[in-house]
Each structure stands twice: as C-alpha cells, then as structure tokens.
Amino acid sequence: MAVGRIPEQAEALATAARLGNLALPDAGRLLAGTLPRILVRASPEAEALAAALGAAGFVAWTGEPADVPTDEQRIVVRSLAWEPGGFRATDSLGVQHPCPAASVRLLQRGARSHQATDITQTKETKFNLGRAVLSGGLLLTKTTARVKETTTHTKEPFLLLQRGDGQPDLLISEHRVNYACLGAEMKHATLANFNLLCQRLQALCAAAPLDDRVARPGFVAGQPHLSVDALDLALHLVSEARRRSC
C-alpha cells in the first residue's frame, strides 16, 4: 500500500502509524523523503487501510508487484521521425509506432544503473632463493597467479513517455536511440543530443507533466525490496501518484 500525499497536520505520522499498526519511528522512516512511498508491503486489510488513510486526508492506494511494468512491456525506441501533431517511434525490429502528442500523459526522466565486472588473471615469475637452495639449483623461480576483479558502475539517462491511450509506453535511452531526427542541431556528444531530444519532446507534449522524482537522490534506493526491479517500482509509483494528482 503506497502513500502519495501526507496531510499537513502535525499528528499525520502518528495517524499513519496507528492505522497501519506500526511503531511511530517505523512509520516516519517509511514515509521519509520524496513521496510516493510504500507504507505497508503485505496486508490482507490493505484496501481498508487505504480507505482509512484517505478519510484522514492522505492520498493512498493499493497495488500488486505484477502491476509494475518493465522494459518488456515498453517500446524501446531506436529512432524517431516527426509528424504533424506528434511523432513516429521505431523499435529494434523496425516496427513503427505512431504517437500523437496528445496521447502522452506523463514524461519521466531518470537514469538506469548498469554494473559490469571484469576479471583479469596475470602470472608473475620471480627468482626464489629458497627454492633454488632446496632444489640444488634445479628450481630457480616461482610463478604466482593473481586474479583482479574490477567492477564499474555507470548510469544511462532515459526518458519514459507514458501514454494514456492504451498503447505501450515509449522508452528513450541515451545510448540506444539514433539522433538523426535532430537534423542540423545534432551534436557530437550523446548526452547533449539526449538533452536536446528531451527538450523537443517536452515542448511537443506540452500538456504532459515532466516528473524527475526517480532521478532524485535516495528515491529509488529508498523503495522496499520486492520481487520487482526498484527503478521499475519507482516509475510505477510516480505514475500512479500522478494519476491521483500527487
């Protein structure tokens, strides 16, 4: 059960703790920082709790992990072409997806973290006096194998265009889209091109709000560990919060 807005009354957290059968410090921790946040992960009375919180001035709702969309349900955009009143997105299979600007209900900017681990093995041979003495000069060296593990973390910015017409959402990632649609304005750096493309889409879909909550420090990391990806969960929570004007 998620909370998208907390009433301004001083006793609001105490009310959330009492209704959720939580200790006050736990309720404060769960609802700290940028909303929305998940207050209760599993409860047979979640619907009743959401209703009770709503009556107390909160904006709260229930959901299931299965409701959280992933990239498998999204169109990963490879290229764009501008059309009157909108654009046409092409995916990795070459399938085109027309998108009227009016069908976009929400734009979300964020960055997805990628982790890569590189393992290298080296061998070093050195003269070993002890082995030389013990072997009578037959064994003069000793070879040592060393394994080095290097982990790198990168973040790839993305723009998620969420549609309100029943069609799949569109995902534009910095390194997976062709920027030819920018024409003469295309830059040499991919990040500059990505930012410019975001600006164009934001201007084109002016009726859709732009939300960057998933990019704010601690928002994704502060989500509870569920059976879904934390970033996908955060995107879904923001989407549901926006439906409720939060």
Secondary structure, 3 states (H helix, E strand, C coil): CEEEECCCCCCHHHHHHHHCCCCHHHHHHHCCCCCCEECCCCCCCHHHHHHHHHHCCCEEECCCHHHCCCCCCCEECCEEEEECCEEEEECCCCCEEEEEHHHEEEEEEEEEEEEEEEEEEEEEEEECHHHHHHCCCCCCEEEEEEEEEEEEEEEEEEEEEEECCCCCCEEEECCCCCHHHHHHHCCCCHHHHHHHHHHHHHHHCCCCCEECHHHCCCCCCCCCCCCCCHHHHHHHHHHHHHHCCC
